[in-house]
Amino acid sequence: MMSSAAPAAVYPLLSLNIGKVQTAIYKGKEAKSGITKGPVEQAVRLTKLGFEGDEQADLEHHGGPDKAICVYSYEHYPHWEEVLGRSLDYGAFGENFTVGRINERDVRVGDLFRIGSAVVQVSQPRQPCWKLAMKWGLDELPLLVTNSGATGFYFRVAETGEVRAGDELSLLQPHPDGVTVAEANRVMHQDRDDVGGIRRLLAVDALSASWVNTLTKRLGRLNG
């Protein structure tokens, strides 16, 4: 799913996706979610909390300054089309940005990019939740996504501006610590007792507050 080719410095924004909170039935209960997002062609204002007109239902676990923009690579779509047995449209994973020629091995936590007239920064990998299972009717999908490493990631907004489909993500400044999203996923989900890896990740000043909190607690348990 993930290429090993050296990344370019500029990556295409294939689709800009936004959506409103909708109500559905999941496992016999009413559930609200903003995971259903679709492409928009016009320029959209990007604020510190995300795109104008875009919504999240669970503001404790979704959205906010550290998770203003959800990003997913179109490189992963063919694999999930096989898993789900259907073709997938842009925004299939509830992402705001469907991007090309880039994946979790290519970007580092803290990398700064320009997109349109805005500047954004990688803050953490995405952690898929049950709403992805609800969307596609496959209970194990969040775990499959997590275990695959093809999770996507989040941007915080360093400078507000306007963005539209067809803009390009241009790398302004790679983070000097060099911890990729793929490495962050490994530490969080696979090698959970890797004390050195946890410390390297916690040393990244751009890491999101929620990941700092989780990993600090884990490190305390491991050291105790």
N, C-alpha and C positions, 0 to 999 in steps of 0.2 A: 504493500500500500504506500510506503514512504520511499521516495527516491533517495539515492545517495549522491546525486550529482551536486556539484558546488552551486549554491544559490546565486541568482543574479541580485543586483542591488535594487531592482524595481520590479514590482509584482502587480499584475492586473486585478482590479476590483471587478469581478465578473458580474456581481449583482449586489445591490443595496436593498436589504429587506427590512420591512417594518410591519408591525401588526398590533391590533388591539387585544385586550383581554377578552377571552371567550369562555363560555361555560360548556362543559361536557360531562358525561357520565363515565366514571372510571371505577371498576370493581363495585358497581352498584351504588356509588356515591357521587354526588355533584362535586365537580372539581373545576376551578377557574385557573386559566393559564394564558400566558401571552406567547406560547411557543409556536403558534401558527402565524408565520410571517411570510409575506410575499414581496416580490420585486416592485420597486418604484423607479420611475425613470427621471423624475424631476430632482433638482437639488434639494437637499434636506438639511436644515440647521442642526448642527451637532453641539450640544451643551455639555457641561461637565457630568451630567447625569444620563447622557445618551441622546438619541435622536428625537426631535420634536415629533409627536404623533405616535411614537413607539411606546408600548406598555408592557409591564410585568405585573403578575398577580401577587407573587410572594416576594415582597421587597426586603425580607430578611435574608433570603438566599440568592436573589437575582437582582440585577441592576445595582445602582449605587455608584459612587465615584470609582471604585476599583474594578467594577464590572460594567462599565458604561456601554461597551461594544463587544458583542460575541462574534468570534471569527471562526470560520471553518473552511478547510481546503477542499476545493473541488477534486483534487487528486484522490480523495477517499471515496467519492461517490460511486464509482464502479463496483467496489467491494460491497458496499451496503446495498446497492441495487441487487446484487446476487443474493445477499442474506435475506432481504425483504421480498425478493421475487417480483420487483416492479421498478419502473423508471422513477427517478426522483427529480423534482423541480428544484430550482434554486431556493434556498431557505428551508430545505427539508429538515435540517437539524435545529431549527429555531435560531439560526445565526443571523446577525445583522449584515455581516460581510461574508459573501462567498468569494474566496480568493483563488487565484491560480498560481502555479509554479512555486509554491511555498508550502512548507508543512512544519510540524512540531520540531523537527531536527534542524530547521533552518533559522529559527528565531530564538533569541535569548530573552529571559526575563529582564526587563528594563530597557530593551531596545526602543529607540525613538524613531517614528516614521512620520513623514508628511503624507497626508491624503486630502486632496482638494485644498482648501485653505486652512485646514486644521492640522494639529500635531497630536499624535497619539503614542502611548507607551504600553508595551506588554507588561501586564501585572501578574498573571498567573495562568496556569492551564484551566480549561473548563473541567468541571466535575459533573458529568451527566446525571440527571435525576430521573425519578419515576415519570415525569411529564413527557420525556422522550418515549418511554414505554407506552404511555397512554396514546400519544400521537400516532404511533405505528402499530399498536396492538401486539407488541412483543415484549413480554415482561422482562426477559433477560437482556434486552437491548442496551440499557445503561451499563451493565456489567461488561457486555461484549465490547462496547465502545471504550470503556476504561481500560480493559485488558489489552486491547489492540494498540493502545497508545495514540490512536487517531482521535484525540479528544477535542481538538480545537483549543482556543485560548481566548483570553480577554484583553482588551485595551482599556486603560484609563485615558482621559482626555487632558493633555497638557496645554493645548491651545484650542479654543473653540473655533468653529468656522462652518463652512458648508461643504457637503460631500454629495457626489452623484455617481451612479453606475458609470463605468468607463474611466473614472479617475484611476490613478496608479498609486500604490503604496511605495513610497520612496524612502529607503533607509537613510536617516539623517545621522544617527549615532548608535553604533553597536555598544551594548553595555560592557564595560571592561571586565566584569566578573565572568562573563562567558558561560553562564548556566542556561542551557537550552530548555525549552518547554518539555522536550522529550526526557531530559535528565530530571527535571522537576517532577514529572509524572512517575519516573522510576523510583525516586526517593519517597514520594507520597504513597504510591500504591503497590509497588513490587518489593523493593528492598526496604521495608519499613524500619528495620533495626540498624540501618547504615548511619551510624552516628556522624561519621565524617561528612557524608553526603548531606545530612540534615544541617550540619553547621555551615557547610558551603552555601546551601540554599538560604539559610537564615541571614547570612552575611550580605545578601543582595539587597541593597537599600530600597529597591523598587518593588520588592515582593509585597503582595497584597496583605492587608491587615489580618484577614481571616486565615490565610495560610501561615503567617507568622504566629498567630495564636495557636493553631493546631499543632504546628511543628515544635513550638516552644514547650507545649505540654507533653508532647511525645518524648522530646529530648529529656525533660525532667524525669519522666518515668523510666527511661532507659538508664539514666545516670543514677537513679535512686536505688 
